[in-house]
Structure formats: structure tokens, C-alpha cells
């Protein structure tokens, strides 16, 4: 018997670099948090912010009302270099104790779209704008409260003189601003976005993860684990890749859209993808399975055209609010029939079922806001979002999307 030792095969030794950390771990409850001075200070800061903003007042326990529970959430905040920034404690309402129609109607979280940030950064580079970043302290305390909500006193901060009282949640108008960082320096050359997670600067992962892994999470098999390992190897090899933005003298909005007709072997649904550029800077992209069936390839392509026109319409409104002049948006599609549909006013039996999408795009084309053009498949960059490509073509398209290896920053450089 030939063993690995006899064949000269040995497992390499992994040398571990150990270091001592003074970071307090995440507490399991508010009781453990109050025992740690770091987390206790974070809880005091949160509680003082509630009192300062007049978020709630103590009132006697009303009769026949729903009183929701509250709980503490704890999180470490880190700097860009991975060092600990601060300890964050938040007091939140336990949603499971709320009753619909009494103390809640709907939930909504106002979050800025990444495409908005990339648009502002792209304009800042081209116009040499200084970028100043601000944050609202305790932003979640400044919303409009239309319902009457009563909450139990925060755990660990019960008033000893009024233990039976409850908090009547109020509405606050004043808020303070925190100056996070002023990004000074030369913005003419380029800005490299580091804030994106590793999945986003590599657009191929959207197609790979969705079709190869996510759709089979309920019943994974060996081929799916093999695909997952390939994805992880790709992520590990592209950790230093990111999306680069460059300065430009024009504000031309260009979009590419493509669809993989009946690409799913099980459901035969099509997958559409698009990417939107402001000059040479990639602003927005998407790869999504279409919710309806397409009987023709032109139908699948045209649904993709309608999706990207809707996205560019939103970006055009954003540019208009930023007082930016722009010309007609150029939408490139590799399907000739899908290109002719917006310009041809004739309807026939094969296109009646997609009449809404046709009229939606045709309205933008007629007003001069959008032009749908044909692009050869060889230069269809959106093809990277809908199907697997040859390695050489994939690398070329990835570079065309401005996803490149990030240049290492040295000390003193911006």
C-alpha cells in the first residue's frame, strides 16, 4: 500500500499569526452589555439621544391599549482600514409585538441607491467638485409618526420612581449633523470605489450566483457545490478588482441591454440584463429573470429594452435635478426586430401581448429622449449579465465595464 507519506505527499503547515484584541465582544443581552464599560457608554449615548430629541415621554399605563416591547441591538462600527471605530447600541421596537392597523400600517426604509452615489461621484470627477460627506445623528428618530404608539421602558433604563409608566412615542423635528469626512485632493484623474462588496465590481457573479447556486438552495446537489467552489475561487482571485470612475467632458447617457431567450432549462423563462453608462463610467447594471414567458426572441429582447429605458428615465430625472445637460439616451440592442419596434407604429398579432412595453418605449423615442440602436453581438457588453462567455471575451467585456485591478495606494496618496 502506497501511503501519502511514502509518495512524498505532505500537508503543508499553516503558520498562524495570533494577536491580542481589546475589542469587547457583542453582548448576548442588555444585562451583559451593562457590565461592559464600552457597551454601557454606547447604551447611555443612545438613551441620551432619545431624551434630547424628545422622542418619548413617560405617561401612566393607558387602559386597553397595545404596549409594544423594546430591545437593544449591538454592533461594532469599523473604519475603512478595518480598525474599530466605535461601539453602536440601538434601541428598537420589537416588531412582533406590534398590531397592524393599531400602532403600525407599513414599513419603509429610505436608502440611497448605489447608482445615485456613482452618478454624483462621476459628475464630481468631471466638474472638479469637492466631496463632503455628512451623516444625520440618530436619523431613525426624525420620522413622521402618524399612529399612537406606546412602548415599555427601555430594558436597563427603567425609571425607579415610575416603574409602571410606559413611553409615549412622540415626533421630533430637530436633528444634528456629523461631519464624517471631507474628501480633499485631486479628483481629476479618477476615483476608485472601495465601499462596494466583492460581488458588485464583478458583474459576472450576478449571473453565476443566480443560475448556478441561488435557484438550487432548496435542493443542492454535487454540481451546485462544484459551481459554488468555482465562484469562491473567482472571488478570491478578484478581491483587488473594483469599479473605476474617470473624468469626462461630456454627459452622454448610454445603455446596453440583452436577453437570453428561454435560457432556463426548467422554466424556459428568459434572463435580461443591462448596463448604463454616463460617458465611460458605469452607473447601473442589472441581471434579472423575466417574470413572463416570451414566445419570440424579439419579445424577450424588447422586454429588456423596456427595463433599461425605465432605468435610464430615472437617471435622467436625477441628472436634471443635478442641473446637468444631456442629450438623447442611446440604448443599444443586438436584436434587429426589437430595434424596429419602437420606430414602427404598426401593430400586429405577434406584438399585441407586449403592447404596454411597446407604447412605453415608443413614447420616449417619439419625444426624442431615447434612441434605440442596433449593436453587433461582438460589442454587446450586456451579454456578460445573461450568459457564460468565453474567457477572452469575458475579460474584454469586464474591462469595458471599467472593472479593473485597483492600484495600490501608498502613504500620502489620495
Buried (B, 14 or more C-beta within 10 A) or exposed (E): EEEEEEEEEEEEEEEEEEEEEEEBEEBEEBEBBBEBEBBBEBBBBBBEBBEBBEBBEEEEEEEEEBBBEBBBEBEEEEEEEEEBEEBBBBBEBEEEBBEEEEBBEEEEEEEEEBBBBBBBBBBBBBEEEEBEEEEEBBEEBBEEEEEEBBBBBBBBBEEEEEEEBBBBBEEBEEEEEEEEEEBEEEBEEBBEBEEBEBEBBBBBBBBBBBBBBEBBEEEEEEEBEEBBEEBEEBBEEBEEBBBBBBBBEEBBBBBBBBBBBBBBEEEEBBBBBBBBBBBBBBBBBBBBBBEEEBEBBBBBBBBBBBBBBBBBBBBBEBBEEEEBEBEBBBBBBBBEBBBEBBEEEEEEEEBEEBEEBBEBBBEBBEEEBBBBEEBEEEEBBBBBBBBBBEEEEBEBBBEBBBBBEBEEEEEEEE
